[in-house]
């Protein structure tokens, strides 16, 4: 069960895609796929630095960004994609601003 909780939390990395009923519109499959890809790249960093952060509202992305100097190279390299995904989700009404 903790693995599922971590996975759900990472899907919501910084609010990429809400893990709860916060969503305003359906999440397009390509956005969900991108979130899953980012989740895989940053899983270890999330576990190490941000596992205590409540998902949603950009909190996990902010946490990862706050630890940018400590992130694995794969996760650090994914941060621009993560921010772009979050911005797209907000623009498309998938998550609140």
PEQUI-V245212 format. One record per backbone hydrogen bond with DSSP energy under -1.0 kcal/mol. NH is the residue of the N-H (numbers start at 1). CO is the residue of the C=O. If there is no record, write none. Layout:
NH_CO / NH_CO
This chain:
5_1 / 6_2 / 7_3 / 8_4 / 9_5 / 10_6 / 11_7 / 13_10 / 15_12 / 16_13 / 17_11 / 32_28 / 33_29 / 34_30 / 35_31 / 36_32 / 37_33 / 38_34 / 39_35 / 40_36 / 41_37 / 42_38 / 46_42 / 47_43 / 48_44 / 49_45 / 50_46 / 53_50 / 59_56 / 62_58 / 63_59 / 64_60 / 65_61 / 66_62 / 67_63 / 68_65 / 70_67 / 76_72 / 77_73 / 82_78 / 83_79 / 84_80 / 85_81 / 86_82 / 87_83 / 88_84 / 89_85 / 90_86 / 91_87 / 92_88 / 93_90 / 94_89 / 95_89
